[in-house]
């Protein structure tokens, strides 16, 4: 059961104009993804603990959503087995997770975008950049793994057995004492409020079985030898004192990807917290790295004149405040056809997300009076 204080926080800190949508992966797993913000598209390749709705109330995650949404059209998703995506799954392989990302990109209908791989999601981002280099404008890897199987040492195997025992014993309990071990590794410098939230997030985000199976899936990833083939501009951000992944993994990845730049972050937290100086450094680096996409987006955005007569008619009625169903009735079209016209015209204008689309409608009203 989610603590009452957490539920109250969710209601108080509702996501601003977030659109939550669903699609199916190739094995029919239902995936939840969300879009908010404005600017060039930035697709976050999910870390393993997330919940698209509840993360907005999180003292651990909310600043990521707000600050990144201020400089990009931010796309997030809950991985298979987590959050608002289907929990009844058994395949947590890299191949399945890559197919999930491909399905979400297809559902979004965006041609070119930046990728932000976070923590356990970084191998999926790297695999996508390898498979679709023409689609990725640039890639950010934060808290990255090195894309190799683990654990490899006797000590590592002993630690893994202990962690698995704690997951089995304590993941679903109301008492967070076992989950607090994971919390202390991920955010050792957090306040008690932040740690309590992360304790609760583990339990609310997935089941005990999925926590174990996904851990196995991450441990068997093996794409480290492929990293020199990545050809997209890459920025690697890694905390110097990261206790969950380790700085050496970020250094290894940056040394393997041609032209990659490594930025050390002065923090012990695997998840940077809003009030630590390293978060300002993170945002400055990401903002500067994405600036070429922002400039290109402004240069490439096509004018209203590029729209067809039917698309202009649909946009004109949308600007008048009509719903999709009302537009369909006015133009004697099906609702699905109206939705397709809207999707096509937004794609032509190079925008994604509710905020950006609202701006297009407002601009149309301004131009046409």
N, C-alpha and C positions, 0 to 999 in steps of 0.2 A: 504494500500500500504506500502511495506517495504521501509524505508528510504534509499536514494541512498548511504549514507555512510555505512550503514549496508551491502548492496549488494557488495560494493567495498571490504569491510572487508572479506566477505565470499570468494570472488575470490582470495584475497591475502593470506588467511589462509586456503588453501584447506586441507582436512583431509589426513594424510599420509597413503596410502594403506588401506583405509577403504573399506570394502565390504558391500554394502547395499543389502539386500535380502527381499523377501516377503513370507509370508505363510498365511494360513487361519485358523481362530479359528473354534470351533465347530459350531458356529452360522453363519459362512461364512464371518465374518468380516476380511478384509484384514489387516494384521499387517506388519509393516516395522521393520526390525532389522538390526543391523550392527555389524561387527566384525573387530577388529584391535588389534595390539600388539602381544606379544609372551609370553609364559610361561603358567602356569596352568590356566585353564578357570575360569573366574570370570564373573558371569551373574548379571548385574545391573537390579534390579526390579524397573522400571521407576518411577520417581516422575511425577507429573501431567503436568508440563510445560517442553516440550522438542521438539526439532526438530533435527533429526539425522544429517542433513547436516549443518544447520545454527549454531548449538552449537559449531562447530569448530572455528567459528569467534568470539565467545563470550568471553568478558573479565570477565564474571562470571563463565562460565563452562569449558573453554578450558583447564585449568590446571588440572581439574579432568580427562579429556580424555587423556592428555599427560602423566601425572604421573602414573595413574593406568594402562595405556597401556604399560608403561615401565616395569611393574612387572608382568603382566598377559596378557592372551589372553582375551581381554575385549569384552563382548557381551552387547550391549545396544538395547533398542527398544523404539519406540514411542507407548504409550498406545493407545487403541482404542479411537477414537475421537480426537486424537492429532497428530501434526507433519505430518509425511508422511504416517501414518496409516489412515484407513477409518474414515471420519468424520460423515458419515450418520449412526449414531448409537443412541440407546436410553437406552441400558442396561449397566449401569456402576456398577453393583453389584459386590461384592467380588467374587462370584462364576464365573461370566463372566470373570473377570480379572485374576483369577486363571487359568481358561481354556485357556486364551491367553498365559500365561506363559508356560503352559504345551505344547501348540502347538508349541511355539518357541523352547523349549527344544527338542521336537521331531524332528523338522526340522533341528536343529543343529546336531543331532545324537551323542551327548556327553552323556556318561554314568554317570559321577560323576564330580562335580564342586562345587565351592564356590558361595554363593549368597551374593549380596550386596543390601539390601533393603534401599531405601532412602525416607525419608519424608512420603508422602502418599502412597508410594509403600511398606512400611514395613509390613503392614498387609498381603499383597499378598505373600511376602517372608516368613512370619511366617506360613501362610496357606500352602504354598508349602512344607516347612520343616515338617509340621505335616502330610501331605498326602504322601510325598515321602522321608522319612528319610534316605533311603538307597542311594539316589541320591545326597544328599547334604553333602559335606565333612565338611563344616563349614559355618557359617552365620554371616554377619556383618550387624548391624542395625544402621543407621545414621540418626539423626534428627527424631527419631521414634515417632509414635503415640502409644497409649497404647492398641489399638485394641478394644476400647469400643465406643458405640454410643455417639454422642454429637450434639448440646450443651445440657447440663443437668441442667443449672441454668437459672433463669429468665434473669439475666444479659447477659448470653451467648446467649440466644435466641434473645435478643434485638440486640446484636452485629451481629448475623447472619442475621437478617432482614436487617440491615444497609449494610452489605457486599453484600447481594443479590441485594439490590437496586442499589448499585454502579456498580455491574456487568451488570445489565440490562441497566443502563444509560450510562456507559462509556466504556465497553469492546471493542466495535467495532469502537469507535470514533478515529479520528486522534489525537485529543487533549488527552494527557495521564493523565490528572489531577486525574481522578478517579482510574486509574490503578496504579498511583504513591502511593496511599495508601497501596496497596498490596506490592509493591516494597519496601516501607519503613519498612514494617513489616518483610519481608524476609531478606533484606540486609541493615539494618539501618546504618552501617558504610561504605557503598559503596561510591565510587566517583560518580560524576555526570555522567561520561561516563558509568560506570557500571549500574547505576540506569536507564539511558536512554535505555540501551540495554534490561534490564529486562522489562521495560515498553513496548518496541516493541515486545519482545518475547511473552508476554501474548496475544497480538493481532494476531501475526502471527502463534501461535501454535494451536489455536482452535477457535471455534465460541462462541458467547455469550450463545447460548443454551447449548452447551456441557460444558461450564464452570459451568453453573448452575446445570445441571444434574449430572456431575461428583462430584460436591460438595455434592449433596444429597447422592450419592452412598457412599462417604467416611464417611459421618456422620452416616450412618446406619450400618457400620461394627461392628460386635459383636463377637470377638473371644478371648476377654481378659481372659475368664475363661479357655480357652484351652492351654494357654501358658505353664503351668507346664508340659504338655505332650511333649514339644519339647525336643528332645534328641540329637541335634547336637551341637557341640561347638559353642558358640555365643559370639560375641564382640559387645557391645553397646557403641556408641560414641555420646555424646549429649553436645551441647553448654550450658554453665551455664546460659547465658543470652538470650537464644533462645526465641524470641518474637512470633514466629509462632506456635511452639508446646509446648515449655516449658520444662525445665530440669526435672521436676517431672515425666513427662511421660516416659522419658528414665530410670529414677530410678525405676519406677514401673515395667517396662518391665524386666529390669535386675534382679529385686528381684523375679520375677515370673518364669523365665526360669532357670532350674537347671544348675548350674555351670557357668552362664553367668557372664562376667566381664564388669563393667561399667567404661568408661574413660570420666571424665568431660573435656570439652574443654573450654578454656578461651576465649570466644567470645560471641558477641551479635547476630551474624549472623546465620540465619537458613542455609544458603548456605555459607560455609567457602570461603573466598577470598584468592587469591594466595599469597598476601604479608603479611598476618597476621600470627603470630607465631603458632596459633592453627592449621594451615594447615600442617606445618611441623610435629606437634605432630600426627595429623591424619594419615599422610603417614607413619610415623615410626611405629605406632601401626598396621596399615593394613599390612605393609610389613612383620613385625614380625609374625603376626597372620597367614598369608598365607605361610610362609616359609615351614611348614610341607608338604603342597601340592606341593611346588616346588621341595623339596627333593624327595618326593614319585614319582613325575612325571619323574624325572631323573632316578630313580631306576626301575620304571615300564616300561619305554619306550622300546619297543621291537625292535630288530635289523632288518635290511633290509632282512635278511635271512628268516624272518617269512612270507614274501610275497609270493603269488602264482606266478607261471610262467607267467600267463597273467598279473597280477598286476605289476610284474617286467618289462614286455614288455611295458606296458603303461607308467610306471615311466621313463623308459629309453628314450622313445620318448618325454615325457614332459621335461626331462632334456636337450634334444636336441633343445628345443625351439618350438616344434610343438604345434599348437592349438588343442583343443579337436576335432574339425572337421577334422583336418589333421591326428590326431592319429586314428580317426575312419576310415578314408579312408585307411591308411597304414595297419591296422589290420583287415579290413573288418568287422567292428563293427558299431553299431548305435552310434550316439553321446550320447544318453542317457546311453548306456551301458558303454561307456568310463567314463562318469561322475560318474556312480555307482562304477566302479573300482577305480577311484581316491578317491571317498569318503571312500570306504572300506580300501584302503591302508593308507590313512591319519589317519583313525580311529585306525587301527592296530598299527600305529607308535605313537599314542597318541598326535597328533597335531591338532590344529584348527586355522583358520585365515590365511590370505595371507602371512604375514611375516614368520610365523612358517613353512608354506608349502614351501615357497621359500628356507628356510634354509634346509629342507629335500632334495629338488632337488639338492642344492649346495653340500650337504654332499654325496649324491649319486654320483655326478660327481667326487668328490674328491676320493671316494673309488674305483670307477671303472675306473678312468683315462680317 
